[in-house]
């Protein structure tokens, strides 16, 4: 009887040394090569992470269904402005009788689309990193919790600006071209600046809401629910308090829906629900929301340390 191992040839190889049965993988080198490519520093890392996150939010490079929500939100945001300008071009003399649409009304309508976008897509900015445990890898590199969140916030805000700023600027610029805007070049430029600031306010506040909610969990569905709860809960809670007690005039500013829209009104030269409150308090309320929500997101990520 042969002393060879069963199933092995005389040389100890599997299946009698048959070349076809041999493992094809070969470990050729155990050395570790140092990276000698370009080093861009923290700024390049932040830009790369922001670009990757923005592409993920828009569904680029992902399955087709991941693109449905961004495309639907963009359509909801741009269709009213495009339709209004189309009517203005085709029948300018009858426009006032057929349809009226200003930037404030457009932004108020867009707020619904922005809330839906943040709730359904915003958690993709943070939740996958928390769920897959890649935060420690980011923080072990040149990124800190602060720079990591700046990259994520820049990505979310850039995508939201396409919804809040793009349609508003399109409507304002188109209205000026067809003779419905303010008279004079300087007045038109100043108006565009106010519109841009209004769109940035909405994008900034809703970015903070989305990041704060996503920082509390690694589950997409839970983060989406937290976004809706924060927006509706703050609005309903303020309404109930206002109806139950003799509330101060600034109470509506505690609503995440009313506070940014009131600042939008002030930027566009009008007033909304909080007409009796100074503009400085409206600004302070929005800055306060940004500080609270941003601080919550930073605190949650500052607790994560590389092992």
Secondary structure by P-SEA (a helix, b strand, c coil): cccccccccccccccccccccccccccccccccccccccccaaaaaaaaaaaaaaaaaccccccccaaaaaaaaaaacaaaaaaaaaaaaccccccccccccaaaaaaaaaaaaaaaaacccccccaaaaaacaaaaaaaccccaaaaaaaaaaaaaaaaaaaccaaaaaaaaaaaaaccccccaaaaaaaaaaaaaaaaaaaaaaaaaaaaaaaacccaaaaaaaaaaaaaaaaaaaaaaaaccccccccccccaaaaaaaaaaaaaccccccccccaaaaaaaaaaaaaaaaaaaaaaaaacccc
